[in-house]
Amino acid sequence: MFEEANLRKRGKLASDFTPFGSAVGMMDGNSYNHSWKFPFLPCLISAAVGFILLMGILTLSDHRLPAPILLKDASSHPGAFIGERAYKHLERLTSIGPRVAGSYENEIRTVDLLMREIGFIKQFANSAHKITMDIQRPSGVMTPMTDGIDHNTIYHALANVVVKIEDKNSSHVNAESLLVNAHFDSVFGSPGASDNGVSVAVALEVLEVLTRRTEPTRHPVIFLFNGAEEKGMLGAHGFITQHPWAKQVGAFVNLDACGAGGREIVFQAGPGNSWLIKAYAAAAPYPFANIVAQEIFEAKLVPSDTDFKIFRDFGQIPGLDLAYFKNGYVYHTKYDDIQHVSLSSVQRAGDNLLALVSNLANSDWPSMRDSGEIVIFFDYLGLFMITFSNVSWHLLNITLITLAFYQSIAWVTLQDADSPSGRIGTVCKQVVFSCLTGVFQMLGAFFAAWLTVGVVTLAGFTMSWYSRPHVLIGLYGMPALAVALFVFLQVSAAQERALKSSFLMERVQFEGAKLNLTLIVLLTYMYGIRANVLLLLWLSSAIFGRWFLDKVYQRKTIDGGWLLLHFFSFTVPILQTLYLSDSVIALLVPISGRNGIHSNPDLLVAMVTVAFGLLIAAFLFPLVSLVRHARRILFLLMAGHLLVVLAVIFTPLGFPYSTGIVEAKPQRVQILHVERTFYESNGLVRRRESGYWLFGWDHHIKPELLAPLEPREGVKLVDESHCHTLPYCGLPYYFPYLKRIRSSYWAPAPQPLIYHPTRIELIDLKLTGVDKRSLTFTLTGPDHMTLMIWPISGVKLVGWSASKELPHADSFYTERPLYFVTYFYGVQPNTPYELTVTLEVPPSLSGKQVLEIAVTSHILHGHESMANEFANTLKKFPSWMYAHGWTATYSHWSF
């Protein structure tokens, strides 16, 4: 330690150089003194002010929506997207109510509305454009492109409204077209304002703006308004596999939603084809796109799919997938109404889509397109886009990893030669200790979060953050950071004794944190995780920020200015991390309310919260070495955590759900009124029963939730063992999500009224070979049905009349393959549907039963969907619960 007299020889005490009252230290060349430390209270106040400032910037960037252009101002904005005009489209569309595929509202009223709107647009279009309208009614079969997706669909007479705009004088009849897709159907009981009425409205307005321009587009633009996305993306499949215009499509933009309002994000791009995302980056005035969202979707953390998959897999076409995702609480509920879609949100989406479509439709498309090319993309605070190629990503990773290692090694090696003997060895050893400390900090933080999840789960307070995601900071973030800080402080005490300088210790710990981050970047790079671009931002700030500080503060006193510059050097990654974490949490939290009971949602959100918290704190921990009484931070973190825990347990803060039309964050409960019928092989009824089937969506599903239905007998959990003796446990599954059986409950109930009985009849049996039989069936019933074809053990399905390709077998039934096939029609066919299956039957089963078939039906629209008694009973559920359901049947046949 330098003596005070030696300090005065330099003119002033170090404490005179800082507004905090005491200095971090003094550096002469590369020598460090036994520095003083910053006082605790000013540091705490400064950190709080800085955090509030950063959160203010984040809030502004997240809520940055343009002022809408009103109809009265349209004349002063020629060629612009008129938000109010698009909003009028949305009002008319949502006034129809729920638009379930197959219903009168969807197949007739919505189609008529779209044709009228498009006809009006065509009437006022500029003469430079040729506009062609078409109503497509495709029928076909969709079988999965890949294994593991156990969903085969036969469909008949869907409703697609298709419009093409092109240059009236163009001779390029087969010019590549740009496809803009938005589905207009909605799920049962939902007005579908965000999913997906707003996209339809925005697309209609973009169509109108394009048709009023005097200059036609270089590429034709096809607008597809498809009417059967919610049924398994059938509308997109019907268009891309059957419509004559589909062969002209060279790129597409898909519009969808898993939330309501706010900003729409590009969350999928490709396959490959960097030119599409670059076009978005160049055109969109309000960019919002991130490869992190794409990798989250590809990891199946979002339990849904979009039409993007159909165009990509069945059409081999590159495209962009845009969707609203904020406020996912209202997704697929009655709350997805127009009140949750602001006019400014419509204006923003329209401005972006119009700019993107105009860019793509008027630009040269590359003749050579590498579908395997990967482009890395992300926006910064919604201000601008950053994109670079896969090669650049490789080079960036390699360069930053090399620089980080080189900078750390060079710093350790070039310590002052006049230092006490062995200091360089000591510094090197302490950097290694700091690296290991960082590892133990991460392990301790995640263990603390995991332990807290266990306690919260045992106490019965899971999902307490569901309505208030900010509770996650106090519930899981604070204890995790407290444990990480405790580990850090324990090691820091030993390091300070060894290094005899707080400032040197800060630098050692900084290098340790940087090397840990470098190793993580190296691992993500080795595993090809492109989302590590956020880590690259941090690593580049650590490398160049410290280099700049070393240059500016060479042979100078380290003071408050140094601290300010240190924070400023990390402002870019801190803001981006807060920005991205807000989006990830906003996506994952509502999803936990519809992700079933098979996993504890607290575990995932806790780990995500801690991961982002550790990333932000990684380079802040070393600064703790420069603060007096740093242990007080530990006590503040634990006190904050304790207060949040007490509030969760003893106040309404811990209740997961909330009510209200605008701020609804309900628990989802799906209840079907089911009639089950089992037939003998001679066609006589063996057993018939009725009940309520409770289908769980989140972690809090329990039999007591059926109490408002007043079941006559006890509610029972569906026995999973029944799934091995009956197709899909003898229950009318809508889609093949058998894993949700663990959240299924059954309660006996009065028999529902069935207006359109479902029936399958064997009308023909032929022997087509020594060991082959062809069975032909007719199927009658409502527009949403499912066939579960289950050959007896030893019998093999070798063909069916629906398509040349065999249906995919369900992955759950490995020993005895089961084929889950949905059947849907938009317009009822004049004759019953006929299906022939060809079986390979061993001689030992001659004259015996060879096949079981279960047929289910779902009555999803009209007064037949539920009886008044059932509908009134659903109203008895609490206001914080979204209880919905319909009438369904299950019948089991043997042949």
Salt bridges, closest charged atoms under 4 A:
GLU4 OE2 - ARG8 NH2 3.20
ASP28 OD2 - ARG10 NH2 2.86
ASP28 OD1 - ARG555 NH1 3.26
ASP62 OD2 - HIS63 ND1 3.99
ASP62 OD1 - ARG263 NH2 3.16
ASP62 OD1 - LYS326 NZ 2.82
GLU91 OE1 - LYS88 NZ 3.99
GLU107 OE1 - ARG137 NH1 2.94
GLU117 OE1 - HIS89 ND1 3.30
GLU117 OE2 - ARG92 NE 2.63
ASP134 OD2 - HIS243 NE2 2.71
ASP147 OD1 - HIS808 ND1 3.50
GLU166 OE2 - LYS164 NZ 3.81
GLU176 OE1 - ARG369 NH2 2.54
ASP185 OD1 - HIS183 ND1 2.93
ASP195 OD1 - HIS183 NE2 3.07
ASP195 OD2 - HIS332 NE2 2.91
GLU205 OE1 - ARG85 NE 2.79
GLU208 OE2 - ARG85 NH1 3.78
GLU208 OE2 - ARG212 NH2 2.61
GLU229 OE1 - HIS183 NE2 3.28
GLU230 OE2 - HIS183 NE2 3.82
GLU230 OE1 - HIS332 NE2 3.23
ASP256 OD1 - HIS183 NE2 3.31
GLU264 OE1 - ARG348 NH1 2.85
ASP305 OD2 - LYS300 NZ 3.93
ASP313 OD2 - LYS309 NZ 3.09
ASP313 OD1 - ARG312 NE 2.77
ASP337 OD1 - HIS340 ND1 2.87
ASP364 OD1 - ARG218 NH2 2.22
GLU496 OE1 - LYS37 NZ 3.38
GLU506 OE2 - ARG546 NH2 3.05
GLU511 OE2 - ARG507 NE 2.91
GLU511 OE1 - LYS514 NZ 3.03
ASP550 OD2 - ARG507 NH1 3.03
ASP582 OD2 - LYS326 NZ 3.37
GLU680 OE2 - ARG686 NE 3.98
GLU689 OE2 - ARG676 NH2 2.23
GLU689 OE1 - ARG687 NH1 3.04
ASP719 OD2 - HIS722 NE2 3.99
GLU761 OE2 - ARG759 NE 3.64
ASP764 OD2 - LYS766 NZ 3.82
ASP783 OD1 - HIS784 ND1 2.44
ASP783 OD2 - HIS861 NE2 2.62
GLU852 OE2 - ARG816 NH2 2.57
GLU852 OE1 - HIS892 NE2 2.69
GLU864 OE1 - HIS756 ND1 3.03
